[in-house]
Amino acid sequence: MAPLRATKKTFTSFQELIDESDVPVLVDFYATWCGPCKLASEMCGRLAGMPEFKDKLKFVKIDTEKYAELSSKWKVEGLPTFVLFHRGKVLDRIEGLPSEAQMRDRLNYFLQQAK
């Protein structure tokens, strides 16, 4: 499988991103110094490349040190923290690093709920 390339898209606000997305948005709150966050980033890259999530889920990374106000608003207390949004509302929240199978199962479950 070819590696995925990250793309940057500009929104006027984070709220606009989570409110106006036509598919659920998985936000990975991370810090550059966090070892488990690096593993989480690799896992999200693999998940984003899976056919079951293509065009059904957006993956977004938020650096908690650059965007401390977002981290505070969404009560990010441990890293990594994943928050799954749909139409501006939180569907799921995971603190810590789940296994790839656990993350895939939870995402599939909540994608079914979001239909």
Summary of the structure (lengths in Angstrom):
residues: 115
radius of gyration: 13.3
end to end distance: 28.2
largest distance: 36.9
contacts: 288
relative contact order: 0.20
helix: 36%
strand: 22%
